[in-house]
Amino acid sequence: MFLATANKSKQLLCANYIGRVVPADLERGRADVAALLTEMSPGFRLLADLSQLELMEIECTTELGRTMELFAKAGVGMIVRVVPDPSKDIGLNILTLFHYPQPPRIVTCENLAQALRALAI
């Protein structure tokens, strides 16, 4: 499952990857992301939370790339990733190289508490 939410006043978009994530989850979620991005200003922050992720299929890389391109086009300024289990990271750093022409600041954390501190929340 993929769930995207936003807090306009904090200029924070949250992308949560939960359970088993398949390409169709990300494809459906891309419309939600696009709608939420209309509420964000350039320089917004993204919290990508993989703490509840059980498995992400390798075929998700195409959809992840498309979503990254939406974030880049909207002007993401900072990305904070919660990746407690590095074996569940399907190459986010490599995908970043290809889908962010101007890479934003990226912070990777082991847990949500660290991520919130990095976001100064």
MDAnalysis code that builds the backbone (N, CA, C; Angstrom):
import MDAnalysis as mda
import numpy as np

u = mda.Universe.empty(363, n_residues=121, atom_resindex=np.repeat(np.arange(121), 3), trajectory=True)
u.add_TopologyAttr("name", ["N", "CA", "C"] * 121)
u.add_TopologyAttr("resid", np.arange(1, 122))
u.add_TopologyAttr("resname", ["MET", "PHE", "LEU", "ALA", "THR", "ALA", "ASN", "LYS", "SER", "LYS", "GLN", "LEU", "LEU", "CYS", "ALA", "ASN", "TYR", "ILE", "GLY", "ARG", "VAL", "VAL", "PRO", "ALA", "ASP", "LEU", "GLU", "ARG", "GLY", "ARG", "ALA", "ASP", "VAL", "ALA", "ALA", "LEU", "LEU", "THR", "GLU", "MET", "SER", "PRO", "GLY", "PHE", "ARG", "LEU", "LEU", "ALA", "ASP", "LEU", "SER", "GLN", "LEU", "GLU", "LEU", "MET", "GLU", "ILE", "GLU", "CYS", "THR", "THR", "GLU", "LEU", "GLY", "ARG", "THR", "MET", "GLU", "LEU", "PHE", "ALA", "LYS", "ALA", "GLY", "VAL", "GLY", "MET", "ILE", "VAL", "ARG", "VAL", "VAL", "PRO", "ASP", "PRO", "SER", "LYS", "ASP", "ILE", "GLY", "LEU", "ASN", "ILE", "LEU", "THR", "LEU", "PHE", "HIS", "TYR", "PRO", "GLN", "PRO", "PRO", "ARG", "ILE", "VAL", "THR", "CYS", "GLU", "ASN", "LEU", "ALA", "GLN", "ALA", "LEU", "ARG", "ALA", "LEU", "ALA", "ILE"])
u.atoms.positions = np.array([
    [0.842, -1.180, 0.000],
    [0.000, 0.000, 0.000],
    [0.886, 1.241, 0.000],
    [0.440, 2.261, -0.679],
    [1.109, 3.552, -0.708],
    [0.098, 4.601, -0.283],
    [0.477, 5.450, 0.657],
    [-0.411, 6.496, 1.153],
    [0.341, 7.814, 1.164],
    [-0.214, 8.808, 0.486],
    [0.382, 10.147, 0.456],
    [-0.544, 11.116, 1.186],
    [0.048, 11.941, 2.046],
    [-0.691, 12.962, 2.774],
    [0.154, 14.238, 2.776],
    [-0.464, 15.357, 3.122],
    [0.281, 16.612, 3.146],
    [-0.194, 17.507, 4.269],
    [0.726, 18.316, 4.744],
    [0.428, 19.363, 5.702],
    [0.864, 20.669, 5.041],
    [-0.113, 21.398, 4.513],
    [0.178, 22.615, 3.757],
    [0.894, 23.654, 4.601],
    [0.462, 23.850, 5.850],
    [1.067, 24.888, 6.682],
    [2.537, 24.594, 6.995],
    [2.895, 23.344, 7.070],
    [4.295, 22.963, 7.324],
    [5.064, 22.720, 6.026],
    [4.356, 22.817, 4.886],
    [4.960, 22.538, 3.585],
    [5.680, 21.184, 3.618],
    [4.907, 20.167, 4.059],
    [5.428, 18.813, 4.216],
    [4.511, 17.824, 3.525],
    [5.076, 17.044, 2.629],
    [4.343, 15.968, 1.984],
    [4.898, 14.662, 2.536],
    [4.019, 13.752, 2.917],
    [4.425, 12.467, 3.482],
    [4.039, 11.344, 2.526],
    [4.996, 10.494, 2.237],
    [4.774, 9.316, 1.398],
    [5.056, 8.097, 2.257],
    [4.017, 7.302, 2.506],
    [4.135, 6.130, 3.377],
    [4.009, 4.858, 2.553],
    [4.972, 3.983, 2.729],
    [5.000, 2.694, 2.041],
    [4.717, 1.638, 3.100],
    [3.582, 0.935, 2.925],
    [3.067, 0.076, 3.990],
    [2.837, -1.338, 3.464],
    [3.305, -2.323, 4.229],
    [3.078, -3.720, 3.848],
    [3.816, -4.083, 2.573],
    [3.118, -4.788, 1.700],
    [3.679, -5.198, 0.407],
    [3.260, -4.156, -0.635],
    [4.234, -3.508, -1.251],
    [3.964, -2.469, -2.238],
    [4.233, -3.027, -3.636],
    [3.233, -2.876, -4.499],
    [3.332, -3.343, -5.884],
    [3.190, -2.125, -6.807],
    [3.625, -2.247, -8.062],
    [3.561, -1.102, -8.971],
    [2.177, -0.455, -9.065],
    [1.124, -1.236, -9.042],
    [-0.232, -0.682, -9.144],
    [-0.536, 0.264, -7.978],
    [0.001, -0.032, -6.793],
    [-0.195, 0.859, -5.638],
    [0.402, 2.230, -5.930],
    [1.605, 2.238, -6.466],
    [2.284, 3.500, -6.746],
    [1.648, 4.230, -7.916],
    [1.177, 3.493, -8.885],
    [0.505, 4.110, -10.033],
    [-0.770, 4.818, -9.580],
    [-1.561, 4.142, -8.741],
    [-2.782, 4.769, -8.214],
    [-2.445, 5.971, -7.341],
    [-1.391, 5.857, -6.563],
    [-1.004, 6.919, -5.648],
    [-0.432, 8.144, -6.332],
    [0.050, 7.986, -7.568],
    [0.640, 9.123, -8.283],
    [-0.363, 10.244, -8.485],
    [-1.632, 9.908, -8.715],
    [-2.676, 10.946, -8.864],
    [-2.864, 11.702, -7.553],
    [-2.819, 10.984, -6.439],
    [-2.921, 11.635, -5.130],
    [-1.738, 12.584, -4.915],
    [-0.544, 12.109, -5.252],
    [0.654, 12.932, -5.099],
    [0.525, 14.202, -5.939],
    [0.103, 14.043, -7.184],
    [-0.043, 15.211, -8.066],
    [-1.016, 16.224, -7.468],
    [-2.126, 15.753, -6.919],
    [-3.106, 16.659, -6.315],
    [-2.526, 17.350, -5.080],
    [-1.811, 16.608, -4.248],
    [-1.223, 17.190, -3.041],
    [-0.135, 18.200, -3.375],
    [0.588, 17.965, -4.444],
    [1.663, 18.877, -4.818],
    [1.148, 20.261, -5.208],
    [-0.121, 20.352, -5.594],
    [-0.685, 21.663, -5.927],
    [-0.770, 22.555, -4.684],
    [-0.712, 21.951, -3.495],
    [-0.768, 22.692, -2.238],
    [0.615, 23.085, -1.726],
    [1.657, 22.579, -2.372],
    [3.026, 22.809, -1.904],
    [3.682, 23.924, -2.706],
    [4.575, 24.633, -2.062],
    [5.370, 25.678, -2.709],
    [6.762, 25.124, -2.981],
    [7.468, 25.661, -3.989],
    [8.845, 25.210, -4.211],
    [9.655, 25.314, -2.925],
    [10.460, 24.288, -2.677],
    [11.225, 24.218, -1.437],
    [10.559, 23.366, -0.379],
    [9.374, 22.808, -0.693],
    [8.676, 21.965, 0.283],
    [9.540, 20.770, 0.670],
    [9.132, 20.127, 1.755],
    [9.863, 18.973, 2.267],
    [9.051, 17.704, 2.055],
    [9.764, 16.608, 1.845],
    [9.151, 15.301, 1.634],
    [9.646, 14.335, 2.697],
    [8.717, 13.671, 3.361],
    [9.046, 12.604, 4.295],
    [8.633, 11.297, 3.634],
    [9.610, 10.467, 3.283],
    [9.351, 9.156, 2.685],
    [9.574, 8.112, 3.767],
    [8.486, 7.517, 4.232],
    [8.533, 6.611, 5.383],
    [8.399, 5.160, 4.934],
    [9.487, 4.409, 5.070],
    [9.499, 2.985, 4.742],
    [9.476, 2.127, 6.001],
    [9.147, 2.719, 7.148],
    [9.212, 1.973, 8.409],
    [8.177, 0.860, 8.501],
    [7.073, 0.966, 7.755],
    [6.039, -0.075, 7.791],
    [6.095, -0.967, 6.542],
    [7.147, -0.824, 5.751],
    [7.287, -1.590, 4.520],
    [7.723, -3.014, 4.816],
    [6.984, -3.966, 4.258],
    [7.387, -5.374, 4.342],
    [8.193, -5.757, 3.109],
    [7.674, -5.377, 1.932],
    [8.323, -5.750, 0.675],
    [7.891, -4.782, -0.422],
    [8.852, -4.317, -1.200],
    [8.533, -3.518, -2.372],
    [9.062, -4.282, -3.579],
    [8.173, -4.589, -4.498],
    [8.567, -5.333, -5.684],
    [9.534, -4.511, -6.519],
    [10.535, -5.149, -7.087],
    [11.552, -4.467, -7.884],
    [10.934, -3.728, -9.068],
    [9.804, -4.201, -9.548],
    [9.121, -3.542, -10.662],
    [8.582, -2.167, -10.280],
    [8.613, -1.835, -9.005],
    [8.155, -0.521, -8.538],
    [9.108, 0.597, -8.933],
    [10.316, 0.269, -9.371],
    [11.294, 1.318, -9.654],
    [10.814, 2.293, -10.729],
    [10.089, 1.799, -11.734],
    [9.587, 2.688, -12.785],
    [8.618, 3.706, -12.203],
    [7.669, 3.238, -11.398],
    [6.692, 4.152, -10.793],
    [7.347, 5.071, -9.770],
    [8.308, 4.557, -9.016],
    [9.029, 5.422, -8.074],
    [9.710, 6.555, -8.825],
    [10.315, 6.235, -9.956],
    [10.968, 7.253, -10.770],
    [9.996, 8.305, -11.259],
    [8.830, 7.881, -11.698],
    [7.819, 8.836, -12.168],
    [7.365, 9.764, -11.039],
    [7.209, 9.196, -9.858],
    [6.800, 10.009, -8.707],
    [7.919, 10.965, -8.314],
    [9.165, 10.500, -8.351],
    [10.299, 11.378, -8.064],
    [10.317, 12.560, -9.028],
    [9.992, 12.309, -10.283],
    [9.964, 13.383, -11.266],
    [8.883, 14.413, -10.947],
    [7.749, 13.953, -10.404],
    [6.713, 14.896, -9.954],
    [7.246, 15.774, -8.827],
    [7.942, 15.146, -7.868],
    [8.510, 15.906, -6.748],
    [9.526, 16.929, -7.269],
    [10.370, 16.494, -8.187],
    [11.394, 17.389, -8.737],
    [10.756, 18.565, -9.465],
    [9.752, 18.287, -10.278],
    [9.086, 19.338, -11.044],
    [8.406, 20.350, -10.122],
    [7.908, 19.877, -8.976],
    [7.238, 20.753, -8.011],
    [8.230, 21.526, -7.143],
    [9.520, 21.179, -7.221],
    [10.536, 21.936, -6.490],
    [10.832, 21.459, -5.085],
    [10.812, 20.142, -4.862],
    [11.135, 19.629, -3.534],
    [12.498, 20.158, -3.102],
    [12.571, 20.622, -1.857],
    [13.812, 21.191, -1.345],
    [14.591, 20.248, -0.448],
    [13.872, 19.358, 0.220],
    [14.518, 18.430, 1.153],
    [13.727, 17.134, 1.185],
    [14.446, 16.031, 1.198],
    [13.815, 14.717, 1.320],
    [14.400, 14.035, 2.543],
    [13.518, 13.606, 3.434],
    [13.934, 12.834, 4.598],
    [13.323, 11.449, 4.441],
    [14.187, 10.455, 4.422],
    [13.749, 9.066, 4.254],
    [13.922, 8.312, 5.557],
    [12.893, 7.546, 5.922],
    [12.975, 6.659, 7.067],
    [13.143, 5.253, 6.505],
    [14.345, 4.700, 6.697],
    [14.670, 3.378, 6.160],
    [15.314, 2.565, 7.290],
    [14.482, 1.925, 8.137],
    [15.041, 1.180, 9.260],
    [15.755, -0.106, 8.839],
    [15.366, -0.651, 7.686],
    [15.972, -1.889, 7.194],
    [16.540, -1.612, 5.802],
    [17.856, -1.401, 5.696],
    [18.461, -1.064, 4.403],
    [18.201, -2.100, 3.301],
    [17.872, -3.323, 3.658],
    [17.597, -4.338, 2.636],
    [16.282, -4.062, 1.900],
    [15.453, -3.190, 2.448],
    [14.179, -2.848, 1.807],
    [14.276, -1.605, 0.925],
    [15.458, -1.010, 0.864],
    [15.701, 0.139, -0.015],
    [16.044, -0.424, -1.388],
    [15.165, -0.197, -2.359],
    [15.376, -0.814, -3.675],
    [16.163, 0.109, -4.618],
    [17.065, 0.870, -4.056],
    [17.924, 1.708, -4.880],
    [17.482, 3.154, -4.958],
    [16.978, 3.696, -3.868],
    [16.497, 5.067, -3.877],
    [17.593, 6.064, -4.254],
    [18.816, 5.845, -3.775],
    [19.901, 6.770, -4.101],
    [20.223, 6.737, -5.586],
    [20.207, 5.569, -6.178],
    [20.474, 5.448, -7.612],
    [19.338, 6.093, -8.405],
    [18.088, 5.826, -8.025],
    [16.945, 6.437, -8.705],
    [17.012, 7.957, -8.613],
    [17.464, 8.459, -7.481],
    [17.585, 9.901, -7.282],
    [18.503, 10.522, -8.332],
    [19.589, 9.856, -8.639],
    [20.535, 10.377, -9.632],
    [19.885, 10.580, -10.991],
    [18.941, 9.719, -11.336],
    [18.319, 9.767, -12.653],
    [17.064, 10.640, -12.722],
    [16.410, 10.866, -11.576],
    [15.097, 11.527, -11.618],
    [15.048, 12.905, -10.970],
    [16.163, 13.352, -10.401],
    [16.236, 14.701, -9.845],
    [17.362, 15.450, -10.549],
    [17.038, 16.285, -11.532],
    [18.092, 17.027, -12.233],
    [18.921, 17.890, -11.281],
    [18.277, 18.489, -10.311],
    [18.927, 19.272, -9.258],
    [18.645, 18.551, -7.943],
    [19.490, 17.592, -7.550],
    [19.179, 16.801, -6.354],
    [18.950, 17.667, -5.115],
    [17.828, 17.436, -4.431],
    [17.564, 18.169, -3.187],
    [18.435, 17.610, -2.067],
    [18.422, 18.274, -0.938],
    [19.106, 17.739, 0.242],
    [18.375, 16.473, 0.664],
    [19.131, 15.407, 0.914],
    [18.530, 14.129, 1.297],
    [19.145, 13.666, 2.610],
    [18.269, 13.303, 3.543],
    [18.685, 12.779, 4.837],
    [18.017, 11.420, 5.005],
    [18.804, 10.408, 5.346],
    [18.245, 9.076, 5.590],
    [18.351, 8.782, 7.078],
    [17.225, 8.357, 7.659],
    [17.138, 8.095, 9.096],
    [16.706, 6.650, 9.334],
    [17.026, 6.156, 10.521],
    [16.635, 4.797, 10.891],
    [15.230, 4.730, 11.462],
    [14.733, 5.851, 11.994],
    [13.402, 5.826, 12.596],
    [12.719, 7.182, 12.431],
    [11.440, 7.187, 12.725],
    [10.628, 8.386, 12.538],
    [11.050, 9.516, 13.478],
    [11.471, 9.200, 14.691],
    [11.906, 10.235, 15.628],
    [13.095, 11.008, 15.065],
    [14.051, 10.307, 14.486],
    [15.203, 10.966, 13.863],
    [14.757, 11.829, 12.687],
    [13.814, 11.299, 11.907],
    [13.313, 12.029, 10.745],
    [12.633, 13.326, 11.162],
    [11.837, 13.275, 12.209],
    [11.155, 14.481, 12.679],
    [12.157, 15.516, 13.171],
    [13.225, 15.068, 13.807],
    [14.272, 16.016, 14.219],
    [14.944, 16.639, 12.997],
    [15.200, 15.824, 11.971],
    [15.826, 16.336, 10.749],
    [14.927, 17.362, 10.066],
    [13.627, 17.160, 10.173],
    [12.650, 18.088, 9.580],
    [12.347, 19.276, 10.498],
    [12.917, 19.252, 11.700],
    [12.689, 20.294, 12.704],
    [11.207, 20.416, 13.046],
    [10.568, 19.267, 13.236],
    [9.136, 19.239, 13.612],
    [9.033, 18.857, 15.069],
])
